[in-house]
Structure formats: C-alpha cells, structure tokens
C-alpha cells in the first residue's frame, strides 16, 4: 500500500518503522531536515521536506496515489488542515492526531464535519487504557475485544503460586476454567496446549468468564478485590481524561500537581477530586498524603525518569496496583527488567490503533482485522477478525482445521454471545473470532491456515 505520513515525531517514527518493515511504500513529510535525514538513514522509505498542510508538498509526496494518509505532526490544526486537503486531492483513508482536550470533547462531530476517516487522541486513548486496567487489579495489562465483552488479561506467576509446576489441564481440574492464550517465558513466547506446565516468573495472557478468572486469581495468590481509590501524580491531559472516566464509577481520586495554574484548573473543573499542590515525587509529601492508603498509584508526570522512580517507590511502599507512564517508546523495552507492574505509552497505544485500521484496509474482500494487540515486544499478536462469506476457515470443526503452528483460537462471538470453543465448534460467516498467534502480520483469518 502507498502510505503518506506527515510528521516525524514519536508516533511518526514508530509508523515509519512499522510500515517500512512491512514492505509498504512509505513517504514521510516533515519540515525538519534533520528528522527527514535521520529517518531516511534508518528505514527504506521516501521523504519530502516541507509543510504537509500545503497543496504542493502533498502532491510532491504522491498524495494522489496514496491509499492512506496519516497526519501526526505536533500541531492539531496542521493535522486537520492536511487531512482536509488530502480529502480533496485523493481517495486515501485519512487519519489525523488531535491532542487538545477541547477537541477531545467533540471528536465524532469533528470527524464528520471535517470528513476525516479517523481522529485519534493519544492522551484520551491512554486514559481509557488506564481506566480499563483498573477494573482488573491483578493485571499487568488488559486488552478489550468485541466492544468490551471479552478481555485478555496479563498476569505474572509468583514463585509462591499454587499453580507453579502444574499443567494447564491440571489447572482446569482445580475448577479454574480459564483459557491461557499465551505465555512469555524468558523472553520467548509459548502458545500453550493442555500439557504445557506453568513456571515461576511466567507472564500469562488469559481470558474467561469473570467468575473463573477470580478463581484463577485465588490459585495465583493475588489480590483481586475492587480498586476504589486512586492517587495520580501529575495533572496533564491524560489526567483530565482519566478523571472523567473514573468519576462516574465512584472512585476516590487525589491528584498531586506541582504547577499552581494546572492544579487550580483541575480543582475548579473537578470539585469532587482532591487536588494537592506539590511535588508528587517528593517522598515527604507522599508520606503526608498517605500514599499507602490508596489502592492504586498512577505516575503521569512529563518526565519518564520521575515516573519510573515514583513507581518503584510505590511498589516498595506496598501500593496494590502501580501504573507508570513512559513517553519515550524506546524506553518501554529498556525498563522491562525493573519489574514495573503496568507501563503506559500513549504513542504505542496509538500506533496499534492505527495498525488495526491499516490491516483492515489491506483486506478488500477477506475477513477483516477489527482489533490488534501486540504481545511480548511484538513476538505475538492478539487479533479480532470479522469473518465474511466465502472464508476458507468457515464450516469446519476446530479439531479438523489445519492451523499453522503458533495459532490459538481463543473466542468465537456469534450474534452477541461469547463462545469458549472446543474442538467441536466451527466458525461461520459474521462470527467475530479472537486469535492469539506468533504468525505476525496477518490481515485475513485464512492466512492462519496451513494451506
């Protein structure tokens, strides 16, 4: 596909790497010559130096032949103008990033009014990700599928857990009927079967009915009680969105913010929230505010190092759930050995949303990817497909399907009902199927078949 990306910042860099590695024809548009030269040296792509919100620059970038245009420059208004111009010059699918909280209130209206196919707000998406995670206290990460009906939860196995050494079949015999979709073990990914044994330190990605998940948490020896209170360090844009998600769920919320103007705005806008003016990384202030009395602490300052240190100290203080924002995508892998519970990177979340749409657009006739979640540093993927008429996978019982190695069918959703499949189930048109696989880059469910 021909993809034009305007903006070589954090998200733009991630997309240039992703799409050039996937052998798409990528053209970057940016006004900074150093950014352009750096990315041209790194990736197999083209580039145009200039303002992407102008007719001449977009035409030079080949917008008339583009299949997808992605505007992720620093300024919202530039992204919107570029997307509108693109709509006039081509039939490309247009994606624009917007970050202003005022725009965030009216994304649907703006999308329809400007004619942009997809508006994405990284801060809003990060806040939504955090709010979803709070519903699963034991989880390192959570991803939702099928409009929230299905959740895939990542949990770590402690050495003291009752399930260490047990096979998955033995775990089920203990009345914890969850589906373990994938296991990360010593930087390797295992798509398990019934004979696979669980080891200490494994990170399990699992799913199942809530009652079964709670039984499994009990076997793991982790606390699954509901989170009721949240301490947020930093009052940035993510915090604004997060508060709006949490207040309707009756969370007790306290925010510590060092900037007087930001603290005042938060206090005025959200009188139900306790806002403290101070340095949220100061251990004396955290002691005064009794951080250990909160179920969850979330570090959202603009400085990655401060967030990481705050998270490590929160875990040492015994806070049940600790979440950490890391702004630089390259740091997410580097800090993996620190043992942080949950790490949030808005750029990576936004990248995966964009990739999901690109995967779906690649598929003009086959089953489409509706959701995409990267696992284990891109070693595996969770995919949600919408199965269309004529798919080769249809009508065959699962035990008779010749699936490629490293493929597990986790769920079938049929007419709104969730099916936990066994070998006797089959897939039919209009089903939504959730798959865990180490076969990367699939855009059609039939690509999971051996032949």
N, C-alpha and C positions, 0 to 999 in steps of 0.2 A: 504494500500500500504506500501511497505517497502522503507523507505526513510533514506538515509545516509547524514548527514550534517557535513561538515568539517569546523570548525571554530565556536567558541562560543562567538564571538563579538556581536555588536549591532544587525546586521541582523540575525546572527545565533541564538541569544536568541529569537528574535521575531518568527523565524520559528519553533524553538523547542516548544515554547508555542502553536503556531497555530496548528501544526500538531499533537502534543500530545493531545490537546483538541479535535481534530477531529478524534481521535482514530486510527491514522495511527501508524505503527510500526516504531519508530524513533530511530536512533542510531547517537549519536554525536561523532565526532572525534576531539580531541584538545590536544595540548601538555602541557597545563597549568592545573595542578592537581586541583588548587583552582576553576578554571572555571568549570571543569568537576563535582566536588563535589557539587558546588552551583546549577548547573542546574539539577543534579540528585535529589537533595533535593526538587526542585521546581516542576518538571514535571515527568510524568510517561513515562520513556524512558530508553534506554540503552546508554552506553558510552564506548569509547575506548580511553585510554590515549596514545598518540603517534603522530607521523608525518603522516598526511594523504596523503602525496605525496610519500609513500613507499608501496611496494607490500605487505609486511607482515601486516602492520597496516590496509590497506584496506581489506585484506582477513579476518582479525580478526573482522572487522566491518560488515562482511557479504555482501560485495560488489557483490559477485557472484549471490546473490538472490535479489539484490536491484532493485526496479523499477525506482527510481530517486536518483541521486547523485548531491548534491549542495555544491559547493566549495566557501565558503565566508570567508576564512582566511584573515589576514591582508595584505599578500603579493600577488600581481598579479601572479608572476611567480609560486609560490607554487600552487595556484588555477589552473593554466593552466596545470602544470605537473600532478597534481592529476586527473584532468578531462581526460587527455590523457591516463593515466594508467587505469582509470576506463573503458574507451572505449575498452581497450584490455582484461579486466577481466570480463566484463558483458555486458548485453544489456540495461543497465539503461539509462534513459534520463539524460543527463548531463547539468548542469548549473554552470557557473563559473562567479565570480565577478571580474571585472578589473576596475581600477581607474586611471591608468596612462593616462594623456592626449595624449601621443604619441600613445598608443594603441587605444584610442578613435577614432582616425582618420581612423583606419583600422579594425573596428570590424567585418565587413562582411568577409573580407579576412581572418582574424584570425579565425573566426568561421569555415569557410570552410577548412582552412589549418590544423587546429588542430582537426577538427571533433567534436567540441563541439556543442551541440544542441542549447544552448542559452548562449550568453555572455551578462552580464548586468553591466552597469556602473551607480552607484547611482548618481554621480555628474552630468553626462550628462542627466539622467532622470529628476533630479531636475531642471536643467536649462531649459529643454524642457517644464516642468510643468509651470515654471515661465513665459516663453515666451508665452505659450498658454493663461495664465491668463491675460496677458497684453492686449490681444485683447478684453477682457470683463472688462472694467474699474469698473463697479458696482459690480462685483462678489467677494464673499469671496473665492470661489473655482470654478474650471471648470474641467470637465472631458469630453474627446472626445471619440466618438464611430464611427464605420463604416468609418475608415480612415479619420476622421475629418469632415465627412458630418453632424454629429449630435453632439451637445454639450449640456451637462447638467450643468446648472449654479446655484450656491447657492447665494442667496441674503437675506439680513436681512430687516425686515419691521420696519421702524421707527414709533414712536407714531404719528408723524405728517402726515403720509402717507394717501393718499385719499382712499386707499383700506381697511383700518382698519375697521372691522365690516362687510365687505361685504362677501357674499358667493362666491364661485368660479363661480357659474352660473352668478351672478351679475357682476363679473369682466369681464367675456366673453361678456356680454351685453354692456360693455363700449369699445368694439372694441379692446380688448387686448386678442386675441385668443391664449394664451399660455397654455401649459399643466403643471400644478403644480403636480409634481410626488410624492413629499413627503414634510412633514412639521415637523421640530423639534420645539417642544414647551415644555419648562420647563423640558428638558432632556428626554422627551418622543417623540416617532416617530408616526406620523399620516400618513397613506396612505389615502389621502382625496377623497371625492366624491363631486358632484356638490353642496351639501348643506353645506359643511364644510365652516365655517367662518374664516376669517383671523384676527389674533390678533397682537397687537403691540409686537415686540420682536421675532415674528416667524422668523425662517430661512427657506426660501422656496427653494426647488430644482425644477427648472423649465426648460422647453425646448420649442422650437417652431421656426418658421421662424424668421429671423433677424428683419424684419420689425415689426412683432408682439412683439418681445422681446423689441424693442425700445419703442413701445407704452406702454408696461408694465412698463418699467423703468420710463417713464414720469408719470404714475399713482403713482408709488412708490415715486416719487420726488427725484430721484437720478440722478447724472450726468453721462451720457453715452457717452460723447464726446471722441474721439480717444485720446489715450495716445501717445504723441510724444517725450517726454523726460524722461530719467531715471537717477537717482542718485544711484550708487551702493557703499555701504560701505563694503570694503573688496575685495581683489583681489585673491581669492582662485581658486580652479579648477572649481567650479561652475561658477564663473565669466567668466573664459575663454570660456567655452561652451556657456554661455548666450550671450556674446558679438557676437560670431559667428552666433547665431540665429537672433540677433536683427539688426545687421548692414545691412543685405540685405533688411530689412524693413524700413531703413532710420530713425531709432531712433537717437535722440541726446543723447549721453551717456557720463556721467562723472563717474569716479571711484576714490574713496579716499582710499589709501592704506598706511599703516604705515611702511612697510618693504621696504627699498630702492631697494633691488635687485628685489623683486616682482614687484614693481612699474615700474622699468626700463624695465623689460621684457614685461610687458603689453604695455607700451608706444611704445616699439620697434615693437612688433608684431601687434599692432592695432593703427597706426598713426592717424586714424580718430577719436579715442576716446581721450577725455581729461582725463589725469591721474594726480591726485594731491597727492603728498607725504605728509601724515599727518595722524592724528588720527581721523578716521571718527566718533568716538563717542564724540569728543570734540565739545561742542556746539558753541564755538567761531569760530572754523574752519567751521562748518556747516553754521553759520551765514554769514561768509565771502564768502562762495561758494553759497550763496542764495538758500538754500535747498527748500524754499517755491516756487521758480520759476520752480521747476521740477514737472511733472505730477505724478511721482511715485518714491518712495524711497524704496530700497531693502537692507536689512541688512544681510550680508553674512559673517561676521567675524567668527572665530573659537570659540568664547565664547558666549554661549547661553544668559547669563545674559546681556551682552553688546548689543546683537541684540534686546532683548526684550525692554530694556530701550530706545534704539535708536528708535524703532518702536513707542513706546508710545509718545515720544517727537515729532516725525514726525507727528503723528496724531494731537497732540496738536498744532503744527505749521501750520496745515491746508493743509498738503500734501494730494492730492486727493486719491491716492492709496498707501498703505503701505504694504510691504511684508517682512516677517521675517523668517529666517532660525533658526530652533531649532534642534540641533544634537541629543539630547537625546530623544528617543521615549517616555519615561515615562513622560517627561515634557509637551508633547503636551496636554494631558488631564488636567494637573495641572494648566496650564495657560489659560484654556478656559474662566475663569471668568474675564480676563483682558480686554476683548473686542477688541483684536487684529483683524485686518481685514483679513489677509491671513497668515497662518503659513505653512512653508515648512519643511518637514522632509524627507531627502533622503532615510533613511532606511525604513520608512513606505511606501514610493512610490515603492521602490524596492521589498519589501515584497509582495505588492499587485500584481505586475507584475509576480512574481514567483507563487503566489497562482493561478493566472489565468491559467498558464500553467499546474499546478498540477490538477486543476479542469478538464481541457480538457483531460488530460491523464487518469483520473479516468473513463472517458466515452469512452469505446471502440466501442460502437455501437450507442448510442443515440445522441441527439443534444448536441453540444459542447459549452462550455463557451469560448468565444473569448476575452472578456474583463470583468474586475471586478473592481468595485469601492466601497469602504467602506464608509458608511454614519453614522454620529452621533455616533461615538465611537463604531462601529460595531453593532449597533442596526438594521441597514438595509443595503441592498446591491443594487447596480445597476449592472445588468448582461446583457451582449450581447451574445445571443445564435445563433449558426448556425443550422438551422432546417434541419434534414435529413429525407430521405424517411422512412416511417413507424412510425413516431412520432404520438402518440395518439392525440396530440393537433391539427393536421392538418385537414383542410377542414370543420371546424365547425365555424359558425359565433361567434364573440366575446361575444355577448349578450347571446348566448346559452352555452358558456363554463362554466363548474363548477370549477371555480378557487378557490383556498384556500383563506381564509381571509388574508388581508395584501399583496395582489398582484395587481399590475397595469401594464398593457402592454402599454408602452409609445410610441414605434415606431415599424413600420414594414418597412424593407428596402428590396425592391424587384427589382432585375436587375438594381441596382444603383439608383433607385428612392425611395425617402423617403415618406412613407405613414403615415399620422397622423390618427390613426384608430378611428373609432366609432364602435358602436355595430354591424353594418352590415358587417364589414370587417372580413376576415378569414385569417388564417396562412397556408402557403403551403411549401412543401419541397424547400430547397435552400433559403428561406427567412432568413434574419437576423432580430432577434427580440430583442428589448431592454426592459427589465423588471425592475421595481422597486419593491422590496419586503422586508418584515420583516421575511419571511421564509428563514432562513440562511442555507448556506452550500449546496445549490442545484448545481448539476453538469449536470442535464438533465432538459430540459424545461418541460417534462412531470411530473416532481416532483412538479410542481406548480398546478397540477390538484388535486381536492379533492380525486378522486378515481384513 
